[in-house]
Amino acid sequence: MREAGAMTEFDRSAGSLCLDFVATVRDWPERRIELLGTPAELTGWFETAGLPVAAGGLTEQDLLDARTLRAAVAEPDTAAALSVIARDAINLLAGPALGRIRACDSDGCATLFYDRSPSGRRRWCSMRRCGEKIAAANYRRRVAARSRP
């Protein structure tokens, strides 16, 4: 809970919106100062951060959801790591890069990859895995063809 005389200004110096949000609670060894004690205080933080606020105002459930998110940001766990993967998938699948997703051309490999090559004509998932096998097989065929009478 908020202490009497606690800071009423929100700290926006962390350099990141999510870290500024984490700073809305102060956990010190002997006391905890909660800057988001009411939906009105959450509304104030949103406004300070330049975020939109629902037309009907924020509710106790919104406050609980915000605190849950804040805890997740402050204590990264598996869900946090998975959310990064999900965000990357959304960016990849919903953006202009979608046309650059390819399946490996190597027989027996169907690995998907993002073709970052300048020409956009990459054929294998990786040179180490499939590209070297194809290149080595092509080399052996060329050498064998030259040695035939």
N, C-alpha and C positions, 0 to 999 in steps of 0.2 A: 504494500500500500504506500501511498505518497505520504511523506513526512510533512509536518507543518513547516512552512517556509522553504519547501523544496523548490528547485528550479522550475520555472514555468516556461522558460524559453527552450525550444528544441535545438539541440546541437546539430548543425548541418556541416560539420567540418571533416567528416570521415572520408570524403572523396568519392563516395558511392552511395546511391540511394538506399540500397539494402543495408549497408553498414550504418547509415544515418538512422534507419529504422531500428536496428538492433540497439542503438544508443538511446532508445526511448525507455529503457530500463537500466538502472544502475545497480549492479550487484556488487556490493562491497562486503568485505568479510563480516562486518557486524550489522549491516543494514541493507535494505533493498528499497530503492526509490523507483516507483512505477509512475511513469509520465503518461501512460495511457490507462487511466483508471476509469474513464467513462467514455461512452460513445462521443460525447461532445469534445473530449480531449483528442480522440482519434480523428475527428473531423478537423480540429485545429491542426493536427500534424499533417493531414492530407493537404489542407490549404497552404500551409507553410512550404510543403514540398512541391506545390503546384500541381497536385493531383485532383482529378474530378471527384466530387462527392455526390452520392445518389441524391436525386431531387427530394426524396422523402426523408432524407437524413439517415444517419447510421443507427443501427440497433445494437442491443447487447450481443446478439449472435455475430454481428459484424466485428465487434470488439474481440470476442472469443476467437474468431477466425484470424484476425490480425495478430493476436498474441501467439496463436499456433504457428503462423507463418514466421513470426519473429523468432520463436524458439527454434524452428527448423533452420533458419539462416544462421543463428548463433551457435547451433550444435549440429554441424553437417553430419549426415548419416547416409545410409544407402539410398533413401528416398531422394536426398539432395543430388547424389551422383546420378541416379536414374533420371531426375528431372533435367539435368544437363544433356543427357543422351536424347531425351524426348524433344528438348528444344532444338537440338541439332537436326533431328529427323524432320521436325516441322519446317525448319529453315531450308533443308535440302529438298524435301518433297513438295513444298509449296512455292519454291522460288524458281528463278531462271536456271538453276543447276540441274533441274529434273531431267532435261534433255541430255545431260552428260553422264547419266548413270548407265553403266554398261554391265553386261555379263561376260565373264572371261570366255575367250574363243578356244581355249585349250580343251581337247577331248577329255571328258570326265571331270571337268571343273565348271561349276556354275556360279562361282563367287562373284558377287556384285561389287563394283568399284566405281568411284567417281573419277572420271577422266579429266584430269587437270592439264593434259598436254596442250601445247599451243594449237596444234592442228586439230585436236579433237578426234584423233584416229587411233588412240591406244587400244590394243587388242587383248592384253592379258592382265589378270588381276595384279600380278607383280612380276618383275623380272626374275627375282629370286625363286619364286615358286613355279611359275609356268613359263615365263618368257625365256629363261635359260634353257629349259628342256626343249622348247620348240627351236630355239636358235642352235642348240647342239645337234638336234636331229637334222635340221636343214644343212648344217655344216657336214655331218657325216654323209648325207646323201650327195652333196656336191663333190666331196672327196672320192666317194665310191664311183660316181659317174665319170670323173676324170681318169680314174685308174682302169676303167673298162676299155677293151680294145675297140 
